[in-house]
Amino acid sequence: MSQHPNARLTPRGRELLASRVAGGERVSAVARQMGVSRQTASKWLSAADVARAVLLSVFEITVLRFVLDVTRMRASLVRRGAPMHWETVTRKKL
């Protein structure tokens, strides 16, 4: 992520801001301590929420794809008459 020359917070600073607010501190207090306005802090918190939602949806899609792959693999093994042991299924996948 790029940062303009006048930015008060680095990406790590924005992460720290979000974690402190998530920990229960007030947005205005954290913003004041970090040298930014409440509006700027709120803007970064909103951006962090959006990023978190995107990451969560990507994670969910990845998990669903894995489950689908395992299900397809197990169905294939059943069709071939292979023994259905979880260890066998996961070893073949790896």
N, CA and C atoms as an extended XYZ file, in Angstrom:
282
Properties=species:S:1:pos:R:3:atomname:S:1:resname:S:1:resid:I:1 pbc="F F F"
N         0.850       -1.170        0.000 N   MET     1
C         0.000        0.000        0.000 CA  MET     1
C         0.894        1.230        0.000 C   MET     1
N         0.579        2.177       -0.838 N   SER     2
C         1.393        3.385       -0.919 CA  SER     2
C         1.003        4.368        0.179 C   SER     2
N         1.908        5.283        0.415 N   GLN     3
C         1.687        6.264        1.470 CA  GLN     3
C         2.177        7.619        0.969 C   GLN     3
N         1.360        8.640        1.086 N   HIS     4
C         1.792        9.954        0.633 CA  HIS     4
C         2.723       10.582        1.667 C   HIS     4
N         3.527       11.544        1.259 N   PRO     5
C         4.576       12.090        2.137 CA  PRO     5
C         4.056       12.717        3.432 C   PRO     5
N         2.845       13.235        3.446 N   ASN     6
C         2.325       13.904        4.641 CA  ASN     6
C         1.535       12.967        5.564 C   ASN     6
N         1.496       11.706        5.254 N   ALA     7
C         0.696       10.760        6.057 CA  ALA     7
C         1.270       10.635        7.467 C   ALA     7
N         0.387       10.720        8.448 N   ARG     8
C         0.819       10.587        9.839 CA  ARG     8
C         0.951        9.128       10.249 C   ARG     8
N         0.146        8.264        9.635 N   LEU     9
C         0.151        6.854       10.019 CA  LEU     9
C         0.657        5.968        8.883 C   LEU     9
N         1.538        5.075        9.237 N   THR    10
C         1.997        4.053        8.299 CA  THR    10
C         0.941        2.938        8.301 C   THR    10
N         1.037        1.990        7.391 N   PRO    11
C         0.106        0.860        7.450 CA  PRO    11
C         0.129        0.160        8.814 C   PRO    11
N         1.305        0.031        9.415 N   ARG    12
C         1.401       -0.578       10.748 CA  ARG    12
C         0.690        0.296       11.785 C   ARG    12
N         0.809        1.612       11.663 N   GLY    13
C         0.125        2.519       12.586 CA  GLY    13
C        -1.386        2.415       12.467 C   GLY    13
N        -1.879        2.268       11.238 N   ARG    14
C        -3.325        2.103       11.033 CA  ARG    14
C        -3.802        0.789       11.630 C   ARG    14
N        -2.959       -0.236       11.514 N   GLU    15
C        -3.294       -1.528       12.112 CA  GLU    15
C        -3.361       -1.413       13.632 C   GLU    15
N        -2.416       -0.696       14.204 N   LEU    16
C        -2.389       -0.473       15.649 CA  LEU    16
C        -3.630        0.307       16.090 C   LEU    16
N        -3.991        1.328       15.336 N   LEU    17
C        -5.190        2.116       15.630 CA  LEU    17
C        -6.422        1.208       15.665 C   LEU    17
N        -6.571        0.366       14.651 N   ALA    18
C        -7.729       -0.524       14.576 CA  ALA    18
C        -7.742       -1.511       15.743 C   ALA    18
N        -6.583       -2.042       16.100 N   SER    19
C        -6.551       -3.015       17.195 CA  SER    19
C        -6.856       -2.360       18.542 C   SER    19
N        -6.403       -1.127       18.732 N   ARG    20
C        -6.697       -0.441       19.994 CA  ARG    20
C        -8.187       -0.136       20.124 C   ARG    20
N        -8.802        0.290       19.026 N   VAL    21
C       -10.240        0.566       19.072 CA  VAL    21
C       -11.013       -0.737       19.278 C   VAL    21
N       -10.568       -1.801       18.614 N   ALA    22
C       -11.217       -3.106       18.801 CA  ALA    22
C       -11.064       -3.587       20.243 C   ALA    22
N        -9.983       -3.160       20.893 N   GLY    23
C        -9.752       -3.525       22.288 CA  GLY    23
C       -10.577       -2.732       23.284 C   GLY    23
N       -11.380       -1.776       22.798 N   GLY    24
C       -12.291       -1.071       23.684 CA  GLY    24
C       -11.992        0.404       23.913 C   GLY    24
N       -10.886        0.900       23.381 N   GLU    25
C       -10.591        2.326       23.553 CA  GLU    25
C       -11.475        3.152       22.626 C   GLU    25
N       -11.751        4.393       23.026 N   ARG    26
C       -12.584        5.271       22.213 CA  ARG    26
C       -11.807        5.773       20.998 C   ARG    26
N       -12.513        5.892       19.879 N   VAL    27
C       -11.892        6.341       18.630 CA  VAL    27
C       -11.243        7.706       18.818 C   VAL    27
N       -11.947        8.624       19.452 N   SER    28
C       -11.414        9.980       19.608 CA  SER    28
C       -10.140        9.985       20.451 C   SER    28
N       -10.091        9.167       21.505 N   ALA    29
C        -8.905        9.125       22.368 CA  ALA    29
C        -7.709        8.538       21.623 C   ALA    29
N        -7.936        7.450       20.912 N   VAL    30
C        -6.840        6.820       20.160 CA  VAL    30
C        -6.355        7.760       19.065 C   VAL    30
N        -7.277        8.408       18.368 N   ALA    31
C        -6.912        9.329       17.296 CA  ALA    31
C        -6.052       10.468       17.842 C   ALA    31
N        -6.463       11.028       18.961 N   ARG    32
C        -5.716       12.140       19.560 CA  ARG    32
C        -4.300       11.688       19.929 C   ARG    32
N        -4.186       10.497       20.541 N   GLN    33
C        -2.877        9.987       20.955 CA  GLN    33
C        -1.971        9.682       19.767 C   GLN    33
N        -2.573        9.319       18.636 N   MET    34
C        -1.777        8.958       17.460 CA  MET    34
C        -1.576       10.145       16.520 C   MET    34
N        -2.135       11.296       16.866 N   GLY    35
C        -1.889       12.511       16.104 CA  GLY    35
C        -2.703       12.659       14.836 C   GLY    35
N        -3.883       12.057       14.795 N   VAL    36
C        -4.770       12.209       13.641 CA  VAL    36
C        -6.144       12.651       14.130 C   VAL    36
N        -6.964       13.128       13.199 N   SER    37
C        -8.309       13.546       13.589 CA  SER    37
C        -9.209       12.331       13.796 C   SER    37
N       -10.303       12.543       14.511 N   ARG    38
C       -11.279       11.479       14.712 CA  ARG    38
C       -11.834       11.010       13.378 C   ARG    38
N       -12.045       11.962       12.451 N   GLN    39
C       -12.582       11.620       11.132 CA  GLN    39
C       -11.611       10.715       10.362 C   GLN    39
N       -10.325       11.041       10.433 N   THR    40
C        -9.318       10.216        9.759 CA  THR    40
C        -9.278        8.821       10.373 C   THR    40
N        -9.324        8.763       11.699 N   ALA    41
C        -9.322        7.461       12.372 CA  ALA    41
C       -10.547        6.648       11.958 C   ALA    41
N       -11.698        7.295       11.904 N   SER    42
C       -12.922        6.595       11.501 CA  SER    42
C       -12.824        6.097       10.062 C   SER    42
N       -12.209        6.911        9.202 N   LYS    43
C       -12.030        6.510        7.802 CA  LYS    43
C       -11.183        5.240        7.722 C   LYS    43
N       -10.095        5.200        8.478 N   TRP    44
C        -9.228        4.026        8.439 CA  TRP    44
C        -9.889        2.814        9.080 C   TRP    44
N       -10.711        3.054       10.101 N   LEU    45
C       -11.434        1.932       10.708 CA  LEU    45
C       -12.439        1.344        9.720 C   LEU    45
N       -13.107        2.194        8.954 N   SER    46
C       -14.039        1.711        7.932 CA  SER    46
C       -13.298        0.915        6.867 C   SER    46
N       -12.148        1.412        6.455 N   ALA    47
C       -11.348        0.694        5.457 CA  ALA    47
C       -10.885       -0.655        6.004 C   ALA    47
N       -10.528       -0.691        7.282 N   ALA    48
C       -10.099       -1.947        7.908 CA  ALA    48
C       -11.255       -2.941        7.956 C   ALA    48
N       -12.477       -2.450        8.233 N   ASP    49
C       -13.651       -3.330        8.249 CA  ASP    49
C       -13.900       -3.934        6.876 C   ASP    49
N       -13.772       -3.129        5.842 N   VAL    50
C       -13.972       -3.622        4.474 CA  VAL    50
C       -12.908       -4.665        4.144 C   VAL    50
N       -11.659       -4.366        4.471 N   ALA    51
C       -10.571       -5.313        4.193 CA  ALA    51
C       -10.785       -6.620        4.941 C   ALA    51
N       -11.229       -6.528        6.193 N   ARG    52
C       -11.488       -7.722        6.997 CA  ARG    52
C       -12.601       -8.556        6.380 C   ARG    52
N       -13.648       -7.899        5.895 N   ALA    53
C       -14.759       -8.616        5.263 CA  ALA    53
C       -14.308       -9.316        3.987 C   ALA    53
N       -13.469       -8.645        3.212 N   VAL    54
C       -12.959       -9.258        1.977 CA  VAL    54
C       -12.094      -10.467        2.314 C   VAL    54
N       -11.203      -10.326        3.285 N   LEU    55
C       -10.345      -11.448        3.670 CA  LEU    55
C       -11.163      -12.609        4.195 C   LEU    55
N       -12.194      -12.305        4.974 N   LEU    56
C       -13.049      -13.367        5.507 CA  LEU    56
C       -13.759      -14.100        4.384 C   LEU    56
N       -14.263      -13.367        3.395 N   SER    57
C       -14.961      -14.027        2.295 CA  SER    57
C       -13.991      -14.864        1.468 C   SER    57
N       -12.755      -14.390        1.274 N   VAL    58
C       -11.753      -15.175        0.549 CA  VAL    58
C       -11.439      -16.447        1.332 C   VAL    58
N       -11.309      -16.327        2.648 N   PHE    59
C       -11.053      -17.496        3.494 CA  PHE    59
C       -12.199      -18.493        3.394 C   PHE    59
N       -13.442      -17.996        3.470 N   GLU    60
C       -14.599      -18.888        3.379 CA  GLU    60
C       -14.636      -19.609        2.031 C   GLU    60
N       -14.340      -18.897        0.957 N   ILE    61
C       -14.329      -19.510       -0.373 CA  ILE    61
C       -13.257      -20.591       -0.432 C   ILE    61
N       -12.087      -20.321        0.138 N   THR    62
C       -11.003      -21.303        0.143 CA  THR    62
C       -11.408      -22.556        0.901 C   THR    62
N       -12.038      -22.377        2.058 N   VAL    63
C       -12.491      -23.522        2.850 CA  VAL    63
C       -13.547      -24.309        2.084 C   VAL    63
N       -14.488      -23.615        1.470 N   LEU    64
C       -15.527      -24.308        0.710 CA  LEU    64
C       -14.941      -25.081       -0.462 C   LEU    64
N       -13.956      -24.509       -1.142 N   ARG    65
C       -13.303      -25.220       -2.248 CA  ARG    65
C       -12.598      -26.468       -1.748 C   ARG    65
N       -11.936      -26.375       -0.586 N   PHE    66
C       -11.260      -27.535       -0.018 CA  PHE    66
C       -12.270      -28.631        0.302 C   PHE    66
N       -13.370      -28.254        0.947 N   VAL    67
C       -14.403      -29.237        1.288 CA  VAL    67
C       -14.967      -29.876        0.024 C   VAL    67
N       -15.202      -29.073       -0.996 N   LEU    68
C       -15.712      -29.591       -2.261 CA  LEU    68
C       -14.712      -30.558       -2.900 C   LEU    68
N       -13.420      -30.214       -2.870 N   ASP    69
C       -12.395      -31.099       -3.424 CA  ASP    69
C       -12.354      -32.427       -2.684 C   ASP    69
N       -12.396      -32.380       -1.365 N   VAL    70
C       -12.372      -33.618       -0.571 CA  VAL    70
C       -13.619      -34.447       -0.857 C   VAL    70
N       -14.770      -33.780       -0.963 N   THR    71
C       -16.019      -34.497       -1.251 CA  THR    71
C       -15.948      -35.169       -2.611 C   THR    71
N       -15.456      -34.467       -3.604 N   ARG    72
C       -15.318      -35.057       -4.941 CA  ARG    72
C       -14.352      -36.230       -4.925 C   ARG    72
N       -13.256      -36.076       -4.201 N   MET    73
C       -12.268      -37.134       -4.131 CA  MET    73
C       -12.851      -38.374       -3.453 C   MET    73
N       -13.573      -38.164       -2.377 N   ARG    74
C       -14.193      -39.301       -1.685 CA  ARG    74
C       -15.218      -39.983       -2.573 C   ARG    74
N       -16.001      -39.195       -3.313 N   ALA    75
C       -16.992      -39.784       -4.220 CA  ALA    75
C       -16.307      -40.610       -5.296 C   ALA    75
N       -15.182      -40.118       -5.790 N   SER    76
C       -14.426      -40.845       -6.807 CA  SER    76
C       -13.916      -42.167       -6.247 C   SER    76
N       -13.421      -42.143       -5.022 N   LEU    77
C       -12.925      -43.372       -4.393 CA  LEU    77
C       -14.051      -44.370       -4.157 C   LEU    77
N       -15.215      -43.878       -3.769 N   VAL    78
C       -16.372      -44.758       -3.546 CA  VAL    78
C       -16.761      -45.424       -4.856 C   VAL    78
N       -16.793      -44.655       -5.940 N   ARG    79
C       -17.145      -45.224       -7.235 CA  ARG    79
C       -16.175      -46.327       -7.646 C   ARG    79
N       -14.913      -46.181       -7.281 N   ARG    80
C       -13.919      -47.183       -7.641 CA  ARG    80
C       -13.865      -48.324       -6.641 C   ARG    80
N       -14.614      -48.229       -5.562 N   GLY    81
C       -14.650      -49.297       -4.558 CA  GLY    81
C       -13.467      -49.268       -3.603 C   GLY    81
N       -12.804      -48.147       -3.479 N   ALA    82
C       -11.660      -48.031       -2.580 CA  ALA    82
C       -12.142      -47.959       -1.135 C   ALA    82
N       -11.306      -48.385       -0.192 N   PRO    83
C       -11.696      -48.290        1.225 CA  PRO    83
C       -11.841      -46.831        1.637 C   PRO    83
N       -12.806      -46.545        2.471 N   MET    84
C       -13.069      -45.169        2.881 CA  MET    84
C       -12.496      -44.901        4.266 C   MET    84
N       -11.228      -44.617        4.311 N   HIS    85
C       -10.566      -44.233        5.550 CA  HIS    85
C       -10.072      -42.807        5.364 C   HIS    85
N       -10.297      -41.967        6.345 N   TRP    86
C        -9.934      -40.557        6.222 CA  TRP    86
C        -8.445      -40.391        5.923 C   TRP    86
N        -7.587      -41.204        6.564 N   GLU    87
C        -6.147      -41.083        6.344 CA  GLU    87
C        -5.806      -41.370        4.891 C   GLU    87
N        -6.453      -42.367        4.299 N   THR    88
C        -6.195      -42.717        2.914 CA  THR    88
C        -6.577      -41.570        1.995 C   THR    88
N        -7.706      -40.967        2.257 N   VAL    89
C        -8.205      -39.884        1.416 CA  VAL    89
C        -7.266      -38.686        1.465 C   VAL    89
N        -6.822      -38.310        2.655 N   THR    90
C        -5.981      -37.121        2.756 CA  THR    90
C        -4.595      -37.381        2.200 C   THR    90
N        -4.050      -38.575        2.359 N   ARG    91
C        -2.727      -38.882        1.798 CA  ARG    91
C        -2.759      -38.828        0.284 C   ARG    91
N        -3.834      -39.341       -0.329 N   LYS    92
C        -3.921      -39.321       -1.779 CA  LYS    92
C        -4.007      -37.883       -2.283 C   LYS    92
N        -4.673      -37.014       -1.546 N   LYS    93
C        -4.806      -35.622       -1.951 CA  LYS    93
C        -3.461      -34.916       -1.915 C   LYS    93
N        -2.680      -35.195       -0.871 N   LEU    94
C        -1.384      -34.530       -0.731 CA  LEU    94
C        -0.429      -35.120       -1.723 C   LEU    94
